Each structure stands twice: as C-alpha cells, then as structure tokens.
C-alpha cells in the first residue's frame, strides 16, 4: 500500500505543495519593505549596478539580489528573475549574473535578459557568466588534456561518490542532472540569447577581465573550483544596450 501511495501523482503533488508553503511565506516576508530598500539604493548610488543570483558573492556598491536570499548576507534583495523586475526602465548602468541563468529554462532566460535590457540605461552593459556546454561536451572527446583530467577528478571527488573511476560519463550526467541545471549554453547560443534580447557589441571575456572597470574582477566561481577549472568550465559574455 505504501508503494502505491508513493506512486500517486495526486498525493505526491499535494506533499510537494505543502512543502512549498514555508518558502511562500518567506517570499512574502522578503517582499515586505523591498520597494523601500530599492529606493534607498537608487538614491544612494548615482552609478547603479545589479547582481542577479548573488549567493555569497556580495559586491560592494551593487544591489545584490537572489531568488533565495541568504540570511547570512545582510542587504540581499529577493528577486525572481523569471518575473517582471521591480525596477523602472533605464535605471541601471550595469547588470551582472554568474552561474545563474543555467538554472532556468531557455524561455525564462530570454525573459530575464529582456528585463535586463529594459532596466539598463542606454550604453549600459550586461555581463553573463555560465557553464560552457562546449567544455563539458569536450570531456568525451580524446585526448584527455591535463585540465580535463583535473576537471574529472575534482567533479568526481566532490560530487559523485558512486562513480566508478574518473569517467566522463559519470561527470557529464552529474553536471546535467544533479545541479538543478535546465539549459546549458555554448558560445553561439549565449551570443544568440543576448542578441535576441536586443544587446549589441557582444564580446566574450575571460573570468575577471573586462573593458568596463565596474565589471572587472567581480567573479567568484573560481573560489569554489579554482582559477584553471573556472576558465575551462565557464563562458562569459558582455553586451551593450544601444
């Protein structure tokens, strides 16, 4: 009987809905006073910079926002990037998001980028960092270079205790299915996503490098995986609102 109950879509859906209630209450709490926090930031910063998906990477002088604000990070704002942003048109100079857009579907990513375009001032810049599909897919293509071997070992040791050796099959399946990833971009697809949202002058950059001073040295993913692995795993592009 227990197995039959576990197979009931209705009961499973009900349990999931009930488990969602605490987060819904948190979200309502996070929205209380949010408009005031936004106005306070806007008034205090002539150059306005928004980070989407801040996590633990709190940037000075930025409005740091996240879908699940970390209570250990005072000042972090609640933001659902798949819904209309609570900001006026043309109100920000720069927007940055690191290893976040892969956690939403392509259509939601397009919505997010179009909202970013809307809230940027003319001449404003967006910088997106996300896992690179080309690098992940290259793991099954010989030869296994030193950086590929390093990536296989790091990923396996850290995330895949059931893996049989350091094998691309285990690492790639873990990457696609075990991190809440919904859409992984390669350089062509990320360029396309930014172009469809309206951005021009799209360029690819290495981590921590930029021709815009405000966007230089702001990544944090290398603190988790190391500099070399971050260069291998991440793709970073900037676009400008003209």
FIKOLZA-1660 file (N, C-alpha, C; in steps of 0.1 Angstrom, whole numbers, plus 5000, padded with zeros to 4 digits):
% residues 242
   i   px   py   pz ch aa at
   1 5008 4988 5000  A  X  N
   1 5000 5000 5000  A  X CA
   1 5009 5013 5000  A  X  C
   2 5020 5012 5008  A  X  N
   2 5028 5024 5008  A  X CA
   2 5034 5027 4995  A  X  C
   3 5038 5016 4987  A  X  N
   3 5044 5019 4974  A  X CA
   3 5033 5025 4965  A  X  C
   4 5021 5020 4966  A  X  N
   4 5010 5026 4957  A  X CA
   4 5008 5040 4960  A  X  C
   5 5008 5044 4973  A  X  N
   5 5006 5058 4977  A  X CA
   5 5018 5066 4972  A  X  C
   6 5030 5061 4972  A  X  N
   6 5041 5069 4967  A  X CA
   6 5040 5071 4952  A  X  C
   7 5033 5062 4945  A  X  N
   7 5031 5063 4930  A  X CA
   7 5019 5072 4927  A  X  C
   8 5012 5077 4936  A  X  N
   8 5000 5085 4934  A  X CA
   8 5005 5100 4930  A  X  C
   9 5002 5104 4918  A  X  N
   9 5006 5117 4914  A  X CA
   9 4999 5128 4922  A  X  C
  10 4986 5125 4926  A  X  N
  10 4979 5135 4933  A  X CA
  10 4985 5137 4947  A  X  C
  11 4988 5126 4954  A  X  N
  11 4994 5127 4967  A  X CA
  11 5008 5133 4967  A  X  C
  12 5016 5128 4958  A  X  N
  12 5029 5134 4956  A  X CA
  12 5028 5149 4954  A  X  C
  13 5019 5153 4945  A  X  N
  13 5017 5167 4942  A  X CA
  13 5013 5175 4955  A  X  C
  14 5004 5169 4962  A  X  N
  14 4999 5175 4975  A  X CA
  14 5011 5177 4985  A  X  C
  15 5019 5167 4986  A  X  N
  15 5030 5168 4996  A  X CA
  15 5040 5179 4991  A  X  C
  16 5043 5179 4978  A  X  N
  16 5052 5190 4973  A  X CA
  16 5046 5203 4975  A  X  C
  17 5033 5205 4973  A  X  N
  17 5026 5218 4976  A  X CA
  17 5028 5222 4990  A  X  C
  18 5025 5213 4999  A  X  N
  18 5026 5216 5013  A  X CA
  18 5040 5219 5017  A  X  C
  19 5050 5213 5011  A  X  N
  19 5064 5216 5014  A  X CA
  19 5068 5230 5009  A  X  C
  20 5061 5235 4999  A  X  N
  20 5064 5248 4993  A  X CA
  20 5059 5259 5002  A  X  C
  21 5049 5256 5011  A  X  N
  21 5043 5267 5019  A  X CA
  21 5054 5275 5027  A  X  C
  22 5064 5269 5034  A  X  N
  22 5073 5277 5041  A  X CA
  22 5081 5287 5032  A  X  C
  23 5084 5282 5020  A  X  N
  23 5091 5291 5011  A  X CA
  23 5082 5303 5006  A  X  C
  24 5069 5300 5004  A  X  N
  24 5060 5310 5000  A  X CA
  24 5059 5321 5011  A  X  C
  25 5059 5316 5024  A  X  N
  25 5058 5326 5035  A  X CA
  25 5071 5334 5036  A  X  C
  26 5082 5328 5033  A  X  N
  26 5095 5335 5033  A  X CA
  26 5095 5346 5022  A  X  C
  27 5090 5342 5010  A  X  N
  27 5089 5351 4999  A  X CA
  27 5081 5363 5002  A  X  C
  28 5069 5361 5009  A  X  N
  28 5061 5372 5012  A  X CA
  28 5068 5381 5022  A  X  C
  29 5075 5375 5032  A  X  N
  29 5083 5383 5041  A  X CA
  29 5094 5391 5034  A  X  C
  30 5101 5385 5025  A  X  N
  30 5112 5391 5017  A  X CA
  30 5107 5403 5010  A  X  C
  31 5094 5403 5005  A  X  N
  31 5089 5414 4997  A  X CA
  31 5084 5426 5005  A  X  C
  32 5083 5423 5018  A  X  N
  32 5079 5434 5027  A  X CA
  32 5090 5444 5028  A  X  C
  33 5088 5456 5024  A  X  N
  33 5098 5466 5025  A  X CA
  33 5108 5466 5014  A  X  C
  34 5107 5457 5004  A  X  N
  34 5116 5456 4993  A  X CA
  34 5116 5469 4985  A  X  C
  35 5105 5475 4982  A  X  N
  35 5104 5487 4974  A  X CA
  35 5112 5499 4981  A  X  C
  36 5111 5499 4994  A  X  N
  36 5119 5509 5002  A  X CA
  36 5134 5507 5001  A  X  C
  37 5138 5494 5001  A  X  N
  37 5152 5491 5000  A  X CA
  37 5157 5495 4986  A  X  C
  38 5149 5493 4976  A  X  N
  38 5153 5496 4962  A  X CA
  38 5154 5511 4961  A  X  C
  39 5145 5519 4966  A  X  N
  39 5145 5533 4965  A  X CA
  39 5158 5539 4973  A  X  C
  40 5161 5532 4984  A  X  N
  40 5172 5537 4992  A  X CA
  40 5185 5534 4984  A  X  C
  41 5186 5523 4977  A  X  N
  41 5198 5520 4969  A  X CA
  41 5199 5530 4958  A  X  C
  42 5188 5532 4951  A  X  N
  42 5188 5541 4939  A  X CA
  42 5192 5555 4943  A  X  C
  43 5187 5560 4955  A  X  N
  43 5190 5574 4959  A  X CA
  43 5205 5575 4963  A  X  C
  44 5211 5564 4968  A  X  N
  44 5224 5565 4973  A  X CA
  44 5235 5562 4963  A  X  C
  45 5231 5557 4951  A  X  N
  45 5241 5553 4941  A  X CA
  45 5238 5560 4928  A  X  C
  46 5246 5570 4924  A  X  N
  46 5244 5576 4911  A  X CA
  46 5247 5566 4899  A  X  C
  47 5257 5557 4902  A  X  N
  47 5260 5546 4892  A  X CA
  47 5254 5533 4898  A  X  C
  48 5244 5528 4892  A  X  N
  48 5237 5517 4897  A  X CA
  48 5240 5504 4891  A  X  C
  49 5243 5494 4899  A  X  N
  49 5247 5481 4894  A  X CA
  49 5239 5470 4901  A  X  C
  50 5233 5461 4893  A  X  N
  50 5225 5450 4898  A  X CA
  50 5232 5436 4896  A  X  C
  51 5233 5428 4907  A  X  N
  51 5238 5415 4905  A  X CA
  51 5226 5405 4907  A  X  C
  52 5224 5396 4897  A  X  N
  52 5213 5387 4898  A  X CA
  52 5218 5373 4902  A  X  C
  53 5213 5367 4913  A  X  N
  53 5219 5355 4917  A  X CA
  53 5231 5357 4925  A  X  C
  54 5231 5365 4935  A  X  N
  54 5243 5369 4942  A  X CA
  54 5249 5358 4951  A  X  C
  55 5240 5350 4957  A  X  N
  55 5245 5340 4966  A  X CA
  55 5254 5346 4977  A  X  C
  56 5266 5340 4978  A  X  N
  56 5275 5345 4989  A  X CA
  56 5284 5356 4983  A  X  C
  57 5283 5360 4970  A  X  N
  57 5292 5369 4964  A  X CA
  57 5287 5383 4965  A  X  C
  58 5287 5389 4977  A  X  N
  58 5282 5403 4979  A  X CA
  58 5292 5413 4974  A  X  C
  59 5288 5421 4964  A  X  N
  59 5297 5431 4958  A  X CA
  59 5294 5444 4963  A  X  C
  60 5304 5451 4968  A  X  N
  60 5302 5465 4973  A  X CA
  60 5297 5474 4962  A  X  C
  61 5287 5483 4966  A  X  N
  61 5282 5492 4957  A  X CA
  61 5272 5487 4947  A  X  C
  62 5269 5474 4948  A  X  N
  62 5259 5467 4940  A  X CA
  62 5246 5465 4947  A  X  C
  63 5235 5464 4940  A  X  N
  63 5223 5459 4946  A  X CA
  63 5223 5444 4943  A  X  C
  64 5226 5436 4954  A  X  N
  64 5228 5422 4953  A  X CA
  64 5215 5415 4955  A  X  C
  65 5210 5407 4945  A  X  N
  65 5197 5401 4946  A  X CA
  65 5198 5386 4943  A  X  C
  66 5189 5379 4949  A  X  N
  66 5189 5364 4948  A  X CA
  66 5174 5359 4949  A  X  C
  67 5171 5347 4943  A  X  N
  67 5158 5341 4944  A  X CA
  67 5156 5336 4958  A  X  C
  68 5167 5332 4965  A  X  N
  68 5166 5327 4978  A  X CA
  68 5177 5334 4987  A  X  C
  69 5173 5346 4991  A  X  N
  69 5183 5354 4998  A  X CA
  69 5189 5347 5010  A  X  C
  70 5202 5349 5011  A  X  N
  70 5210 5342 5022  A  X CA
  70 5209 5351 5034  A  X  C
  71 5203 5346 5045  A  X  N
  71 5201 5354 5057  A  X CA
  71 5214 5358 5064  A  X  C
  72 5225 5351 5060  A  X  N
  72 5238 5354 5065  A  X CA
  72 5245 5366 5057  A  X  C
  73 5238 5371 5047  A  X  N
  73 5243 5382 5039  A  X CA
  73 5233 5393 5040  A  X  C
  74 5235 5402 5050  A  X  N
  74 5226 5413 5052  A  X CA
  74 5225 5422 5039  A  X  C
  75 5213 5427 5036  A  X  N
  75 5212 5436 5024  A  X CA
  75 5209 5429 5011  A  X  C
  76 5208 5415 5011  A  X  N
  76 5205 5408 4999  A  X CA
  76 5190 5409 4996  A  X  C
  77 5187 5412 4984  A  X  N
  77 5173 5415 4980  A  X CA
  77 5167 5403 4973  A  X  C
  78 5154 5400 4975  A  X  N
  78 5147 5390 4969  A  X CA
  78 5144 5394 4954  A  X  C
  79 5147 5385 4945  A  X  N
  79 5144 5387 4931  A  X CA
  79 5141 5374 4924  A  X  C
  80 5130 5373 4917  A  X  N
  80 5127 5362 4909  A  X CA
  80 5129 5367 4894  A  X  C
  81 5140 5362 4888  A  X  N
  81 5144 5367 4875  A  X CA
  81 5135 5362 4864  A  X  C
  82 5126 5353 4867  A  X  N
  82 5117 5349 4856  A  X CA
  82 5103 5357 4857  A  X  C
  83 5103 5367 4865  A  X  N
  83 5091 5375 4866  A  X CA
  83 5095 5390 4864  A  X  C
  84 5086 5399 4860  A  X  N
  84 5089 5413 4858  A  X CA
  84 5097 5419 4870  A  X  C
  85 5108 5425 4867  A  X  N
  85 5117 5431 4877  A  X CA
  85 5110 5443 4883  A  X  C
  86 5112 5445 4896  A  X  N
  86 5106 5456 4903  A  X CA
  86 5114 5469 4902  A  X  C
  87 5119 5472 4890  A  X  N
  87 5128 5484 4887  A  X CA
  87 5122 5492 4876  A  X  C
  88 5124 5505 4876  A  X  N
  88 5120 5513 4864  A  X CA
  88 5128 5510 4852  A  X  C
  89 5123 5515 4841  A  X  N
  89 5130 5514 4828  A  X CA
  89 5143 5523 4829  A  X  C
  90 5154 5518 4823  A  X  N
  90 5166 5526 4821  A  X CA
  90 5171 5531 4835  A  X  C
  91 5172 5523 4845  A  X  N
  91 5175 5527 4858  A  X CA
  91 5189 5522 4863  A  X  C
  92 5195 5513 4855  A  X  N
  92 5208 5507 4860  A  X CA
  92 5218 5509 4849  A  X  C
  93 5231 5510 4854  A  X  N
  93 5242 5512 4845  A  X CA
  93 5248 5498 4841  A  X  C
  94 5248 5489 4850  A  X  N
  94 5254 5476 4848  A  X CA
  94 5246 5465 4854  A  X  C
  95 5245 5453 4848  A  X  N
  95 5239 5441 4854  A  X CA
  95 5249 5429 4852  A  X  C
  96 5250 5422 4863  A  X  N
  96 5259 5410 4863  A  X CA
  96 5252 5398 4868  A  X  C
  97 5254 5387 4862  A  X  N
  97 5249 5374 4867  A  X CA
  97 5259 5363 4865  A  X  C
  98 5262 5355 4875  A  X  N
  98 5272 5345 4874  A  X CA
  98 5267 5331 4878  A  X  C
  99 5267 5322 4869  A  X  N
  99 5263 5308 4871  A  X CA
  99 5249 5308 4877  A  X  C
 100 5240 5315 4871  A  X  N
 100 5226 5315 4875  A  X CA
 100 5216 5312 4863  A  X  C
 101 5219 5317 4851  A  X  N
 101 5210 5316 4840  A  X CA
 101 5208 5302 4836  A  X  C
 102 5217 5293 4839  A  X  N
 102 5216 5279 4835  A  X CA
 102 5206 5271 4844  A  X  C
 103 5201 5278 4855  A  X  N
 103 5192 5272 4864  A  X CA
 103 5177 5275 4860  A  X  C
 104 5175 5282 4849  A  X  N
 104 5162 5284 4844  A  X CA
 104 5161 5280 4829  A  X  C
 105 5149 5277 4824  A  X  N
 105 5147 5273 4810  A  X CA
 105 5151 5284 4801  A  X  C
 106 5153 5280 4788  A  X  N
 106 5157 5290 4777  A  X CA
 106 5147 5301 4777  A  X  C
 107 5134 5298 4777  A  X  N
 107 5124 5309 4776  A  X CA
 107 5124 5318 4788  A  X  C
 108 5127 5313 4800  A  X  N
 108 5128 5321 4811  A  X CA
 108 5141 5330 4811  A  X  C
 109 5152 5324 4805  A  X  N
 109 5164 5331 4803  A  X CA
 109 5162 5343 4794  A  X  C
 110 5154 5340 4783  A  X  N
 110 5151 5351 4774  A  X CA
 110 5143 5362 4781  A  X  C
 111 5134 5358 4789  A  X  N
 111 5126 5368 4797  A  X CA
 111 5135 5376 4806  A  X  C
 112 5144 5370 4813  A  X  N
 112 5153 5376 4822  A  X CA
 112 5162 5386 4814  A  X  C
 113 5168 5382 4803  A  X  N
 113 5177 5391 4795  A  X CA
 113 5169 5403 4790  A  X  C
 114 5156 5401 4786  A  X  N
 114 5149 5412 4781  A  X CA
 114 5145 5422 4792  A  X  C
 115 5143 5417 4804  A  X  N
 115 5141 5426 4815  A  X CA
 115 5154 5433 4819  A  X  C
 116 5165 5426 4818  A  X  N
 116 5178 5433 4820  A  X CA
 116 5180 5444 4810  A  X  C
 117 5176 5441 4797  A  X  N
 117 5177 5452 4787  A  X CA
 117 5168 5464 4790  A  X  C
 118 5156 5461 4795  A  X  N
 118 5147 5472 4798  A  X CA
 118 5152 5481 4809  A  X  C
 119 5158 5475 4820  A  X  N
 119 5162 5483 4831  A  X CA
 119 5175 5490 4829  A  X  C
 120 5183 5486 4819  A  X  N
 120 5196 5492 4817  A  X CA
 120 5194 5506 4810  A  X  C
 121 5202 5515 4813  A  X  N
 121 5203 5528 4806  A  X CA
 121 5209 5526 4793  A  X  C
 122 5206 5534 4783  A  X  N
 122 5213 5534 4770  A  X CA
 122 5229 5534 4773  A  X  C
 123 5236 5525 4767  A  X  N
 123 5250 5524 4769  A  X CA
 123 5254 5515 4781  A  X  C
 124 5243 5510 4788  A  X  N
 124 5246 5501 4799  A  X CA
 124 5250 5488 4794  A  X  C
 125 5257 5480 4803  A  X  N
 125 5263 5468 4800  A  X CA
 125 5258 5456 4809  A  X  C
 126 5256 5445 4802  A  X  N
 126 5253 5432 4809  A  X CA
 126 5265 5423 4808  A  X  C
 127 5267 5416 4819  A  X  N
 127 5278 5406 4819  A  X CA
 127 5272 5393 4824  A  X  C
 128 5273 5382 4816  A  X  N
 128 5267 5369 4820  A  X CA
 128 5278 5359 4820  A  X  C
 129 5279 5352 4831  A  X  N
 129 5288 5340 4833  A  X CA
 129 5280 5328 4835  A  X  C
 130 5283 5317 4828  A  X  N
 130 5275 5305 4829  A  X CA
 130 5284 5293 4824  A  X  C
 131 5281 5281 4828  A  X  N
 131 5289 5269 4824  A  X CA
 131 5289 5268 4808  A  X  C
 132 5300 5264 4803  A  X  N
 132 5302 5263 4789  A  X CA
 132 5299 5249 4784  A  X  C
 133 5289 5247 4776  A  X  N
 133 5285 5235 4770  A  X CA
 133 5296 5228 4762  A  X  C
 134 5303 5237 4755  A  X  N
 134 5314 5232 4747  A  X CA
 134 5325 5225 4755  A  X  C
 135 5328 5230 4766  A  X  N
 135 5338 5224 4775  A  X CA
 135 5333 5211 4781  A  X  C
 136 5321 5211 4786  A  X  N
 136 5315 5199 4792  A  X CA
 136 5315 5188 4782  A  X  C
 137 5310 5191 4769  A  X  N
 137 5309 5181 4759  A  X CA
 137 5322 5176 4754  A  X  C
 138 5332 5184 4756  A  X  N
 138 5346 5180 4751  A  X CA
 138 5352 5169 4760  A  X  C
 139 5346 5167 4772  A  X  N
 139 5351 5157 4780  A  X CA
 139 5351 5143 4774  A  X  C
 140 5342 5140 4765  A  X  N
 140 5341 5127 4758  A  X CA
 140 5350 5126 4746  A  X  C
 141 5357 5137 4742  A  X  N
 141 5365 5138 4730  A  X CA
 141 5379 5137 4734  A  X  C
 142 5386 5126 4729  A  X  N
 142 5400 5125 4733  A  X CA
 142 5408 5136 4725  A  X  C
 143 5421 5139 4730  A  X  N
 143 5427 5133 4742  A  X CA
 143 5422 5140 4755  A  X  C
 144 5424 5133 4766  A  X  N
 144 5421 5139 4779  A  X CA
 144 5433 5148 4783  A  X  C
 145 5432 5161 4781  A  X  N
 145 5442 5170 4784  A  X CA
 145 5443 5171 4800  A  X  C
 146 5454 5177 4805  A  X  N
 146 5455 5179 4819  A  X CA
 146 5444 5186 4826  A  X  C
 147 5438 5196 4819  A  X  N
 147 5427 5204 4825  A  X CA
 147 5415 5195 4825  A  X  C
 148 5412 5187 4815  A  X  N
 148 5401 5178 4815  A  X CA
 148 5402 5167 4826  A  X  C
 149 5414 5162 4828  A  X  N
 149 5416 5152 4838  A  X CA
 149 5414 5159 4852  A  X  C
 150 5419 5171 4854  A  X  N
 150 5417 5178 4866  A  X CA
 150 5402 5180 4869  A  X  C
 151 5395 5184 4858  A  X  N
 151 5380 5186 4860  A  X CA
 151 5373 5173 4864  A  X  C
 152 5377 5162 4857  A  X  N
 152 5370 5149 4860  A  X CA
 152 5373 5145 4875  A  X  C
 153 5385 5147 4879  A  X  N
 153 5389 5143 4893  A  X CA
 153 5382 5152 4903  A  X  C
 154 5382 5165 4901  A  X  N
 154 5375 5175 4910  A  X CA
 154 5360 5172 4911  A  X  C
 155 5354 5170 4900  A  X  N
 155 5339 5168 4899  A  X CA
 155 5336 5155 4906  A  X  C
 156 5343 5144 4903  A  X  N
 156 5341 5131 4909  A  X CA
 156 5343 5131 4924  A  X  C
 157 5354 5136 4928  A  X  N
 157 5357 5136 4942  A  X CA
 157 5347 5144 4951  A  X  C
 158 5343 5155 4945  A  X  N
 158 5334 5164 4952  A  X CA
 158 5319 5161 4952  A  X  C
 159 5315 5155 4940  A  X  N
 159 5301 5154 4938  A  X CA
 159 5295 5140 4935  A  X  C
 160 5304 5130 4932  A  X  N
 160 5299 5117 4927  A  X CA
 160 5306 5106 4934  A  X  C
 161 5302 5103 4946  A  X  N
 161 5308 5092 4954  A  X CA
 161 5305 5078 4948  A  X  C
 162 5294 5077 4940  A  X  N
 162 5291 5064 4935  A  X CA
 162 5298 5061 4922  A  X  C
 163 5306 5071 4917  A  X  N
 163 5312 5069 4904  A  X CA
 163 5323 5058 4904  A  X  C
 164 5324 5051 4893  A  X  N
 164 5334 5040 4891  A  X CA
 164 5346 5046 4883  A  X  C
 165 5355 5052 4891  A  X  N
 165 5367 5058 4884  A  X CA
 165 5363 5072 4880  A  X  C
 166 5373 5078 4873  A  X  N
 166 5371 5092 4868  A  X CA
 166 5367 5092 4854  A  X  C
 167 5354 5090 4852  A  X  N
 167 5349 5088 4838  A  X CA
 167 5340 5099 4834  A  X  C
 168 5342 5104 4821  A  X  N
 168 5333 5115 4816  A  X CA
 168 5319 5112 4817  A  X  C
 169 5314 5099 4815  A  X  N
 169 5300 5096 4815  A  X CA
 169 5294 5100 4828  A  X  C
 170 5301 5097 4839  A  X  N
 170 5296 5100 4853  A  X CA
 170 5295 5115 4855  A  X  C
 171 5306 5122 4851  A  X  N
 171 5307 5136 4853  A  X CA
 171 5297 5144 4845  A  X  C
 172 5295 5140 4832  A  X  N
 172 5286 5147 4824  A  X CA
 172 5271 5145 4829  A  X  C
 173 5268 5133 4832  A  X  N
 173 5254 5130 4837  A  X CA
 173 5252 5138 4850  A  X  C
 174 5262 5138 4859  A  X  N
 174 5261 5146 4871  A  X CA
 174 5259 5161 4868  A  X  C
 175 5266 5166 4859  A  X  N
 175 5266 5180 4856  A  X CA
 175 5252 5184 4850  A  X  C
 176 5246 5175 4842  A  X  N
 176 5233 5179 4836  A  X CA
 176 5221 5176 4845  A  X  C
 177 5222 5167 4854  A  X  N
 177 5210 5163 4861  A  X CA
 177 5211 5166 4876  A  X  C
 178 5222 5168 4882  A  X  N
 178 5223 5169 4897  A  X CA
 178 5225 5183 4903  A  X  C
 179 5225 5193 4894  A  X  N
 179 5228 5207 4899  A  X CA
 179 5216 5216 4897  A  X  C
 180 5205 5211 4893  A  X  N
 180 5194 5219 4890  A  X CA
 180 5195 5228 4878  A  X  C
 181 5203 5222 4868  A  X  N
 181 5205 5229 4856  A  X CA
 181 5194 5226 4846  A  X  C
 182 5189 5236 4839  A  X  N
 182 5178 5234 4830  A  X CA
 182 5182 5237 4815  A  X  C
 183 5192 5246 4813  A  X  N
 183 5196 5249 4799  A  X CA
 183 5210 5254 4800  A  X  C
 184 5219 5246 4792  A  X  N
 184 5233 5249 4792  A  X CA
 184 5237 5256 4779  A  X  C
 185 5244 5267 4780  A  X  N
 185 5248 5275 4768  A  X CA
 185 5262 5272 4763  A  X  C
 186 5263 5272 4750  A  X  N
 186 5276 5273 4744  A  X CA
 186 5278 5287 4739  A  X  C
 187 5289 5291 4733  A  X  N
 187 5292 5304 4729  A  X CA
 187 5282 5310 4719  A  X  C
 188 5279 5301 4709  A  X  N
 188 5269 5305 4699  A  X CA
 188 5255 5308 4705  A  X  C
 189 5251 5299 4714  A  X  N
 189 5237 5301 4720  A  X CA
 189 5237 5313 4729  A  X  C
 190 5247 5315 4737  A  X  N
 190 5247 5327 4746  A  X CA
 190 5247 5340 4738  A  X  C
 191 5255 5340 4727  A  X  N
 191 5255 5351 4719  A  X CA
 191 5242 5354 4713  A  X  C
 192 5235 5343 4708  A  X  N
 192 5222 5344 4703  A  X CA
 192 5212 5349 4713  A  X  C
 193 5212 5344 4725  A  X  N
 193 5203 5348 4736  A  X CA
 193 5204 5363 4739  A  X  C
 194 5217 5368 4739  A  X  N
 194 5219 5382 4742  A  X CA
 194 5214 5391 4730  A  X  C
 195 5217 5386 4718  A  X  N
 195 5212 5393 4706  A  X CA
 195 5197 5394 4705  A  X  C
 196 5190 5383 4708  A  X  N
 196 5176 5383 4707  A  X CA
 196 5170 5392 4717  A  X  C
 197 5177 5394 4728  A  X  N
 197 5172 5403 4739  A  X CA
 197 5174 5418 4735  A  X  C
 198 5182 5420 4725  A  X  N
 198 5184 5434 4720  A  X CA
 198 5198 5439 4721  A  X  C
 199 5207 5431 4727  A  X  N
 199 5221 5436 4730  A  X CA
 199 5230 5437 4718  A  X  C
 200 5239 5446 4718  A  X  N
 200 5248 5448 4707  A  X CA
 200 5263 5447 4712  A  X  C
 201 5272 5447 4703  A  X  N
 201 5286 5447 4707  A  X CA
 201 5289 5436 4717  A  X  C
 202 5284 5424 4714  A  X  N
 202 5286 5413 4723  A  X CA
 202 5300 5407 4721  A  X  C
 203 5307 5406 4733  A  X  N
 203 5321 5401 4733  A  X CA
 203 5322 5390 4744  A  X  C
 204 5332 5381 4741  A  X  N
 204 5335 5371 4751  A  X CA
 204 5347 5375 4759  A  X  C
 205 5347 5372 4772  A  X  N
 205 5357 5376 4781  A  X CA
 205 5362 5364 4790  A  X  C
 206 5374 5365 4794  A  X  N
 206 5379 5355 4804  A  X CA
 206 5375 5360 4818  A  X  C
 207 5374 5351 4828  A  X  N
 207 5370 5355 4841  A  X CA
 207 5379 5366 4847  A  X  C
 208 5373 5375 4853  A  X  N
 208 5379 5386 4860  A  X CA
 208 5384 5397 4850  A  X  C
 209 5382 5395 4837  A  X  N
 209 5387 5405 4827  A  X CA
 209 5375 5412 4821  A  X  C
 210 5377 5425 4818  A  X  N
 210 5367 5433 4812  A  X CA
 210 5372 5447 4807  A  X  C
 211 5366 5452 4797  A  X  N
 211 5370 5466 4793  A  X CA
 211 5361 5476 4801  A  X  C
 212 5352 5472 4809  A  X  N
 212 5344 5481 4817  A  X CA
 212 5349 5479 4832  A  X  C
 213 5355 5490 4838  A  X  N
 213 5361 5489 4851  A  X CA
 213 5351 5483 4861  A  X  C
 214 5339 5486 4861  A  X  N
 214 5329 5481 4871  A  X CA
 214 5326 5467 4870  A  X  C
 215 5330 5460 4858  A  X  N
 215 5327 5446 4856  A  X CA
 215 5340 5438 4856  A  X  C
 216 5351 5444 4861  A  X  N
 216 5364 5437 4861  A  X CA
 216 5366 5431 4875  A  X  C
 217 5370 5419 4876  A  X  N
 217 5373 5413 4889  A  X CA
 217 5362 5410 4898  A  X  C
 218 5350 5407 4893  A  X  N
 218 5338 5405 4901  A  X CA
 218 5333 5391 4902  A  X  C
 219 5339 5382 4895  A  X  N
 219 5335 5368 4895  A  X CA
 219 5339 5361 4909  A  X  C
 220 5332 5351 4912  A  X  N
 220 5335 5344 4925  A  X CA
 220 5336 5328 4923  A  X  C
 221 5332 5323 4911  A  X  N
 221 5331 5309 4909  A  X CA
 221 5345 5302 4911  A  X  C
 222 5356 5309 4908  A  X  N
 222 5369 5304 4909  A  X CA
 222 5372 5301 4924  A  X  C
 223 5366 5307 4933  A  X  N
 223 5368 5304 4947  A  X CA
 223 5363 5290 4951  A  X  C
 224 5354 5285 4943  A  X  N
 224 5349 5272 4945  A  X CA
 224 5357 5261 4938  A  X  C
 225 5360 5264 4925  A  X  N
 225 5366 5253 4917  A  X CA
 225 5380 5256 4913  A  X  C
 226 5386 5268 4916  A  X  N
 226 5399 5271 4913  A  X CA
 226 5400 5279 4899  A  X  C
 227 5410 5286 4897  A  X  N
 227 5411 5295 4886  A  X CA
 227 5411 5287 4872  A  X  C
 228 5419 5277 4872  A  X  N
 228 5421 5269 4859  A  X CA
 228 5408 5262 4855  A  X  C
 229 5401 5256 4865  A  X  N
 229 5389 5249 4862  A  X CA
 229 5378 5259 4859  A  X  C
 230 5378 5271 4865  A  X  N
 230 5368 5281 4862  A  X CA
 230 5369 5286 4847  A  X  C
 231 5381 5288 4843  A  X  N
 231 5384 5292 4829  A  X CA
 231 5379 5281 4819  A  X  C
 232 5381 5268 4823  A  X  N
 232 5376 5257 4815  A  X CA
 232 5361 5256 4815  A  X  C
 233 5355 5257 4827  A  X  N
 233 5341 5254 4828  A  X CA
 233 5332 5266 4824  A  X  C
 234 5337 5278 4825  A  X  N
 234 5328 5290 4824  A  X CA
 234 5329 5297 4810  A  X  C
 235 5318 5302 4806  A  X  N
 235 5318 5311 4794  A  X CA
 235 5312 5325 4799  A  X  C
 236 5319 5335 4795  A  X  N
 236 5315 5349 4800  A  X CA
 236 5313 5358 4788  A  X  C
 237 5302 5364 4787  A  X  N
 237 5299 5374 4776  A  X CA
 237 5293 5387 4781  A  X  C
 238 5297 5398 4775  A  X  N
 238 5291 5411 4778  A  X CA
 238 5284 5416 4765  A  X  C
 239 5273 5424 4768  A  X  N
 239 5266 5430 4757  A  X CA
 239 5262 5444 4762  A  X  C
 240 5260 5453 4752  A  X  N
 240 5257 5467 4755  A  X CA
 240 5243 5470 4749  A  X  C
 241 5236 5479 4757  A  X  N
 241 5223 5484 4752  A  X CA
 241 5225 5497 4745  A  X  C
 242 5222 5496 4732  A  X  N
 242 5224 5508 4723  A  X CA
 242 5211 5516 4721  A  X  C
% end
